[in-house]
Amino acid sequence: MGLPHDDYMTAVADHLAAYNITVADGGTSENDDLLDGWITIDPVSVSADAWPHGVYLGWDQRNGWTLIEQGGARNVQALDPTAVRTFSSPQQVACSAANALRGRMATGPITNDGSWSWDPRPLQDAVKAWASDES
């Protein structure tokens, strides 16, 4: 049986392709009482000047989404807090990550006209259930 956020991480990785961001690898894990995940971005998709050591997109159930420079936490950037929350839609996360990888930190919501829908409640409920099983 997988972890509650496996499909979420996969969906974000899939949506990055729409922004010409190539995913090198990724995964999910549970560390003590924390669910986390990562999507490693292929270096050809980002500026070597901005991310000279490479970069990955990280997520955890408490802090949400961040871009983190490979090789340690020398360069950590949260995605646009006006648009991206811990359980934001995969489309929104991909859009904001692509913009941030290209040096544009502000994204804002990608749509508010109801043309696509994302209901975070099933994921939130699965994470809550996992957390209660851990305690």
KOLVEX-709081 format. One record per residue (C-alpha): residue in three letters; x negated, y, z. Coordinates in pm, whole numbers, padded with zeros to 5 digits, always signed. Example, Ala and Ser with C-alpha at 12.3 -4.5 7.8 and 13.67 -1.06 7.14 Angstrom:
ALA-01230-00450+00780/SER-01367-00106+00714/
***
This chain:
MET+00000+00000+00000/GLY-00134+00342-00092/LEU-00141+00666+00097/PRO+00151+00913+00092/HIS-00038+01170-00116/ASP-00182+00939-00386/ASP+00076+01033-00649/TYR+00052+01403-00557/MET-00321+01411-00620/THR-00277+01222-00947/ALA-00009+01467-01062/VAL-00233+01768-00992/ALA-00521+01602-01179/ASP-00291+01532-01475/HIS-00170+01893-01485/LEU-00526+02030-01492/ALA-00555+01900-01850/ALA-00300+02161-01962/TYR-00560+02425-01868/ASN-00850+02246-02041/ILE-00993+02141-01706/THR-01150+01796-01729/VAL-01138+01577-01420/ALA-01448+01367-01352/ASP-01298+01165-01066/GLY-01088+01195-00755/GLY-00936+01010-00470/THR-00755+01013-00141/SER-00843+00906+00209/GLU-00735+00913+00567/ASN-00984+01035+00824/ASP-00872+00981+01182/ASP-00542+01169+01189/LEU-00587+01364+00865/LEU-00488+01286+00507/ASP-00712+01440+00245/GLY-00790+01417-00121/TRP-01026+01550-00384/ILE-01046+01604-00757/THR-01396+01646-00894/ILE-01405+01885-01187/ASP-01629+01797-01482/PRO-01906+02060-01500/VAL-01829+02129-01868/SER-01495+02279-01756/VAL-01641+02549-01530/SER-01895+02826-01537/ALA-02239+02706-01428/ASP-02303+03060-01302/ALA-02003+03052-01070/TRP-02040+02687-00963/PRO-02408+02592-01021/HIS-02386+02274-00812/GLY-02048+02160-00940/VAL-01708+02193-00779/TYR-01419+01989-00657/LEU-01061+02070-00567/GLY-00985+01953-00216/TRP-00661+01908-00026/ASP-00566+01814+00326/GLN-00232+01800+00500/ARG-00314+02088+00737/ASN-00512+02336+00529/GLY-00380+02277+00178/TRP-00585+02342-00135/THR-00942+02472-00168/LEU-01219+02479-00425/ILE-01541+02353-00271/GLU-01890+02365-00418/GLN-02052+02022-00446/GLY-02327+01940-00201/GLY-02168+02094+00105/ALA-01949+02380+00204/ARG-02169+02662+00072/ASN-01889+02803-00136/VAL-01531+02736-00029/GLN-01237+02926-00177/ALA-00874+02881-00086/LEU-00642+02897-00384/ASP-00421+03205-00419/PRO-00221+03209-00092/THR+00062+03404-00255/ALA+00126+03113-00491/VAL-00019+02793-00345/ARG+00090+02627-00024/THR-00003+02289+00122/PHE+00275+02112-00070/SER+00301+02335-00379/SER+00401+02188-00711/PRO+00128+02012-00907/GLN+00186+02261-01190/GLN+00127+02558-00959/VAL-00184+02405-00804/ALA-00331+02330-01148/CYS-00258+02681-01276/SER-00406+02851-00970/ALA-00710+02621-00969/ALA-00778+02685-01337/ASN-00756+03060-01283/ALA-00985+03043-00979/LEU-01238+02830-01168/ARG-01247+03107-01427/GLY-01293+03382-01169/ARG-00933+03503-01142/MET-00822+03441-00785/ALA-00475+03595-00813/THR-00218+03382-00991/GLY+00121+03437-00838/PRO+00402+03190-00896/ILE+00392+03048-01248/THR+00770+03054-01283/ASN+01067+03143-01075/ASP+01338+03094-01334/GLY+01421+02733-01244/SER+01277+02594-01570/TRP+01098+02320-01376/SER+01160+02187-01034/TRP+00942+02051-00761/ASP+01087+01927-00438/PRO+00809+01895-00179/ARG+01036+01732+00081/PRO+00970+01366-00013/LEU+00594+01426+00013/GLN+00629+01623+00336/ASP+00849+01349+00484/ALA+00602+01077+00380/VAL+00313+01269+00537/LYS+00514+01321+00858/ALA+00600+00951+00872/TRP+00234+00861+00822/ALA+00130+01104+01097/SER+00382+00960+01341/ASP+00256+00608+01267/GLU-00098+00728+01344/SER-00009+00862+01688/
***
